[in-house]
Amino acid sequence: MSGYRKRIGFILAVMALILTQSSCGPKAADAHEDSRQEASVKILATIFPEYDWVREILGEQAANVQVDLLVDSGADLHSYQPSVKDIMDIASCDLFIYVGGESDSWVQETLKQTDRPGREVISLLEVLGDAAKEEETVEGMEPHEENENQGTEPSHGPEYDEHVWLSLKNAGIFCGAIAEKLAEIDPDHGETYRENAKSYQGKLSRLDRQYQEAVDEASQKVILFGDRFPFRYLVDDYGLSYYAAFAGCSAESEVSFQTVAFLAEKADEKGLSSILVIKGGDQKIAETICQNTRSGNQKILVMDSLQSTTGEEIQQGAAYLSIMEDNLNVLKAALE
């Protein structure tokens, strides 16, 4: 058993002890009932896009539902490790929404060990089904190595690109699935959830068309990331090509001279005016690539992958749609 699996096993054992102790005596039971009265439904989402979609679909009913975000500290999804509290929250929620990729390898054991009647679960990758894309390594990219922080054993099946939320088309599918699941949990407001989802899907579709129009009008159809590349679903939606230093789920942070030289050459060959990075990432690789191009004057632009949104940003009004609108503006600049 790996160190990571041992950690999860230890957390589950501690949680079982806590739950056993807290269930003893009428006071604990009364406290549980009081908590359930405060919020008739409890929803837990692992990442910000899921959390924001739920809020949009709930609409005014959000005042009667407790919606929590598991990863709200700005931590990267790929290196996240759950705490005892996180697992207890999963055990007690009515709906748990997660991505379902390699970074969520801890979830299956947690769900198994905390199984209880009535809890519903949505895995984005399962909802996407055959439309999920396998992780890919494009020309010039550093080879993808397994994330040692996860401590998982080598996978014998395909490793899927987890960043499914960065496709507006996918987002519409996920919102439909969330609305249906909410209608099952709270049938009295089922039609409201479906109508809210339909309205929000319309906004997603309008933004999707704006992306396609921007790409259709651009003379440049190639982007280059001096960073990890989580935007595979987005570029495939609009027929763009890309080069990058690392795959989207890569745990690597060091880049070889060969990769830098290749990407610098591609920036020259394609006449690229910009090199892209993801929000929160280190721009040093992008700067090094720029320094090795003939002109050395490419701009470094930042796109938000929405996987490390903080609680503070949410309080300041962060929303999936507005962030994707900002990404569109960045993409337009990169395609000039």
C-alpha positions in Angstrom: 0.0 0.0 0.0 1.4 3.4 -1.0 1.9 6.2 1.5 -1.1 8.1 0.0 -3.4 5.1 0.4 -2.2 4.7 4.0 -3.1 8.3 4.7 -6.6 7.9 3.3 -7.0 4.7 5.3 -5.9 6.5 8.5 -8.3 9.4 7.8 -11.2 7.0 7.2 -10.4 5.2 10.5 -10.3 8.5 12.4 -13.5 9.6 10.8 -15.3 6.3 11.8 -14.2 6.8 15.4 -15.5 10.4 15.4 -18.8 9.4 13.9 -19.2 6.6 16.4 -18.6 8.9 19.3 -20.7 11.7 18.0 -23.7 9.3 17.5 -23.8 8.3 21.2 -26.6 9.9 23.3 -29.6 12.0 22.5 -27.8 15.3 22.5 -25.8 14.4 19.4 -28.9 13.2 17.6 -30.7 16.5 18.5 -27.7 18.5 17.2 -27.9 16.5 13.9 -31.6 17.2 13.5 -31.0 20.9 14.2 -28.3 21.0 11.5 -30.6 19.3 9.0 -33.3 21.9 9.7 -30.9 24.7 8.9 -30.4 23.4 5.4 -32.8 20.8 3.9 -30.2 19.8 1.3 -26.4 19.7 1.5 -24.3 19.8 -1.6 -20.5 19.4 -1.8 -18.5 20.2 -5.0 -14.8 19.5 -5.4 -14.0 22.4 -7.7 -15.3 25.9 -8.4 -17.0 25.3 -11.8 -19.2 22.6 -10.3 -19.9 24.9 -7.3 -20.9 27.8 -9.5 -23.1 25.7 -11.8 -25.0 24.5 -8.7 -25.6 28.0 -7.5 -26.9 29.1 -10.9 -29.3 26.1 -11.1 -30.6 26.6 -7.6 -31.4 30.2 -8.2 -33.5 31.7 -5.4 -33.7 28.2 -3.8 -30.0 28.6 -2.9 -31.1 30.3 0.4 -32.5 26.9 1.5 -29.6 24.7 0.4 -26.1 24.4 1.8 -23.6 24.5 -1.0 -19.9 24.0 -0.1 -16.7 24.0 -2.2 -14.1 21.4 -1.2 -11.0 23.0 -2.7 -11.4 26.7 -2.0 -7.9 27.6 -0.8 -6.3 28.0 -4.2 -4.7 24.5 -4.0 -4.2 22.8 -7.3 -6.6 19.9 -8.0 -3.7 17.6 -8.9 -1.9 17.9 -5.5 -5.0 18.1 -3.3 -5.2 15.7 -0.3 -8.4 15.5 1.7 -8.6 16.2 5.5 -10.7 14.5 8.1 -13.2 17.3 7.8 -13.4 17.0 4.1 -14.2 13.3 4.3 -16.8 13.9 7.0 -18.4 16.5 4.7 -18.6 14.0 1.9 -20.1 11.5 4.3 -22.9 13.9 5.4 -23.8 15.6 2.1 -26.8 14.8 0.0 -25.1 15.4 -3.3 -21.4 15.1 -4.0 -20.0 16.4 -7.3 -16.5 15.6 -8.4 -14.5 15.3 -11.7 -13.6 11.7 -11.6 -10.1 11.6 -13.0 -6.7 10.5 -11.7 -6.5 13.5 -9.3 -9.7 12.1 -7.7 -8.3 8.6 -7.2 -9.0 9.0 -3.4 -12.7 9.5 -4.0 -13.8 6.0 -4.8 -12.4 4.6 -1.5 -13.9 7.5 0.4 -17.4 7.0 -1.2 -17.2 3.2 -0.5 -16.3 3.7 3.2 -18.8 6.5 3.8 -21.7 5.0 1.8 -25.1 5.8 3.1 -28.7 5.6 1.6 -29.9 8.7 -0.1 -26.6 10.3 -1.0 -26.3 11.1 -4.7 -23.0 11.4 -6.6 -22.1 13.0 -9.9 -18.8 12.3 -11.7 -18.2 14.7 -14.6 -16.2 12.2 -16.5 -18.9 9.6 -16.1 -21.5 12.1 -17.4 -19.3 12.8 -20.4 -18.9 9.1 -21.1 -17.4 8.3 -24.5 -16.8 12.0 -25.2 -14.0 12.2 -22.6 -10.6 12.6 -24.2 -7.5 10.7 -23.3 -4.5 12.6 -22.1 -2.2 13.4 -25.0 1.4 14.3 -25.6 1.9 16.6 -28.6 5.1 17.2 -30.5 7.8 18.9 -28.4 6.1 18.4 -25.1 7.9 17.0 -22.1 6.9 13.3 -21.5 4.1 13.0 -19.0 5.1 11.2 -15.8 2.8 10.0 -13.1 2.1 12.5 -10.3 4.1 11.2 -7.4 2.2 13.4 -5.0 -0.9 11.2 -5.6 1.0 8.1 -4.6 -1.3 6.0 -6.8 -0.3 2.8 -8.5 0.3 2.8 -12.2 -2.9 2.8 -14.2 -3.6 -0.1 -16.6 -6.3 1.8 -18.5 -6.4 5.0 -20.4 -5.7 8.2 -18.5 -8.3 10.8 -19.3 -7.8 14.5 -19.5 -9.6 15.8 -16.4 -10.2 19.4 -17.5 -13.6 18.7 -18.9 -15.1 21.9 -17.4 -13.1 24.1 -19.8 -15.5 23.2 -22.7 -18.6 25.4 -22.7 -20.3 22.6 -24.6 -19.5 20.2 -21.8 -20.6 22.7 -19.2 -24.1 22.7 -20.7 -24.2 18.9 -20.5 -23.1 18.9 -16.9 -25.6 21.6 -15.9 -28.4 19.4 -17.3 -27.2 16.4 -15.3 -27.0 18.5 -12.1 -30.5 19.9 -12.6 -31.9 16.4 -13.0 -30.1 15.1 -9.9 -31.4 18.1 -7.9 -34.9 17.4 -9.1 -34.6 13.9 -7.8 -33.4 15.1 -4.4 -35.9 18.0 -4.1 -38.8 17.1 -6.5 -40.9 20.0 -5.1 -38.6 22.4 -6.9 -37.6 20.2 -9.8 -39.1 22.3 -12.6 -37.5 25.4 -11.2 -34.1 23.7 -11.4 -34.7 22.6 -14.9 -35.8 26.0 -16.0 -32.8 27.7 -14.3 -30.5 25.2 -16.0 -32.1 25.8 -19.4 -31.7 29.6 -19.0 -28.0 29.2 -18.0 -27.4 26.7 -20.8 -28.6 29.5 -23.1 -25.9 31.8 -21.8 -23.3 29.1 -22.2 -24.4 28.6 -25.8 -24.1 32.3 -26.6 -20.6 32.4 -25.2 -19.7 29.3 -27.1 -20.8 31.0 -30.3 -18.6 34.0 -29.5 -15.6 31.7 -29.1 -16.3 30.1 -32.5 -16.7 33.5 -34.1 -13.5 34.8 -32.6 -11.6 31.7 -33.9 -13.2 31.9 -37.3 -12.2 35.6 -37.7 -8.6 35.1 -36.5 -5.8 34.7 -39.0 -3.8 32.6 -36.5 -5.1 29.2 -35.5 -2.2 28.1 -33.2 -1.5 28.8 -29.5 1.6 28.1 -27.5 1.7 27.5 -23.7 4.9 27.8 -21.8 3.2 25.9 -19.0 1.0 22.9 -18.4 -1.9 22.7 -20.9 -5.3 22.1 -19.4 -7.3 23.6 -22.4 -7.4 20.5 -24.6 -11.2 20.4 -24.6 -11.5 24.1 -25.4 -9.1 24.0 -28.4 -10.7 20.9 -29.8 -14.1 22.6 -29.6 -13.0 25.3 -32.0 -10.4 23.6 -34.2 -7.3 25.2 -32.8 -3.8 23.6 -32.7 -1.5 24.0 -29.8 2.0 23.4 -28.5 2.9 23.3 -24.8 5.7 22.5 -22.3 3.7 19.9 -20.4 0.4 18.0 -20.5 -2.5 19.3 -18.5 -2.1 16.8 -15.6 1.7 16.8 -15.5 3.3 17.1 -12.1 6.6 18.2 -13.7 8.0 21.7 -13.2 11.4 21.4 -14.8 11.7 21.7 -18.6 14.5 20.5 -20.8 16.6 22.7 -23.1 15.2 20.7 -26.0 11.6 21.6 -25.1 12.4 25.3 -24.7 14.3 25.3 -28.0 11.4 23.5 -29.8 8.8 25.9 -28.5 10.9 29.0 -29.3 11.3 27.7 -32.8 7.6 27.1 -33.2 6.8 30.6 -31.9 9.1 31.9 -34.7 7.8 29.5 -37.4 4.2 30.4 -36.7 4.8 34.1 -36.1 3.2 34.0 -32.7 3.0 37.3 -30.8 2.1 35.7 -27.5 3.1 32.9 -25.2 0.4 31.7 -22.8 0.5 30.5 -19.2 -2.2 29.4 -16.7 -3.2 31.6 -13.8 -1.2 30.9 -10.7 1.6 29.2 -12.6 5.3 30.2 -12.8 6.0 32.3 -15.8 9.7 31.5 -15.9 9.4 28.9 -18.6 7.4 31.2 -20.8 10.0 34.0 -20.3 12.8 31.6 -21.2 11.0 30.5 -24.4 10.5 34.2 -25.3 14.2 34.9 -24.7 15.1 32.2 -27.2 12.9 33.4 -30.0 14.4 35.6 -32.8 12.4 38.7 -31.7 12.3 38.1 -28.0 9.3 40.3 -27.7 6.3 38.0 -27.3 3.8 39.0 -24.8 3.0 36.6 -21.9 -0.8 36.2 -21.5 -2.6 34.4 -18.7 -5.6 32.1 -19.0 -7.6 30.9 -16.0 -8.1 27.1 -15.8 -10.7 27.6 -12.9 -9.2 24.8 -10.9 -7.7 27.0 -8.1 -10.4 29.6 -7.5 -10.2 30.8 -3.9 -13.0 31.5 -1.4 -11.9 35.2 -1.4 -12.4 35.4 -5.1 -15.8 33.8 -4.8 -16.8 36.5 -2.2 -15.6 39.1 -4.7 -18.0 37.8 -7.3 -16.1 35.2 -9.3 -18.3 33.3 -11.7 -17.7 30.6 -14.3 -19.2 32.6 -17.1 -17.3 35.8 -16.4 -14.0 33.9 -16.1 -14.6 32.2 -19.4 -15.5 35.5 -21.0 -12.1 36.8 -19.7 -10.4 33.8 -21.2 -12.1 34.6 -24.6 -10.5 38.0 -24.5 -7.1 36.5 -23.8 -7.6 34.0 -26.6 -8.4 36.8 -29.0 -5.2 38.6 -28.2 -3.2 35.3 -28.5 -4.6 34.7 -32.0 -3.7 38.2 -33.3 
